[in-house]
Amino acid sequence: MTAQPHQESPEDPAEILRVLPSKWHPQFLAEYHGALDAAHEVWRFQQLREVLQLWHLRAAAYSRPGFEEAAQAAREGRDDEFTSADQVIPGWAERQ
């Protein structure tokens, strides 16, 4: 048997922290520790997986250049500065 290179999981908490801007670290760690504590109950293990999946996606979004500006434009309803979901995702308006 040959050794396989170790591949980091995108949902590895250390990988999430590496990608995630530091201002979000306290919130991630609080939610992660809460889910980790909950995972001691077998039936709540899925909660830990969901927290890691969500924060993996957040880390990818929050670390993109221009994210803060785009988020502020969306909060302020400046449609000329961002593309809304209903413009790029077919059927999005019907899901609301």
Buried (B, 14 or more C-beta within 10 A) or exposed (E): EEEEEEEEEBBEBEBBBEBBEEEBEEEBBEBBEEBBEBBEEEEEEEBBEEBBEBBBEBBBEBEEEEEEEBEEBBEEEEEEEBEEEEEEEEEEEEEE
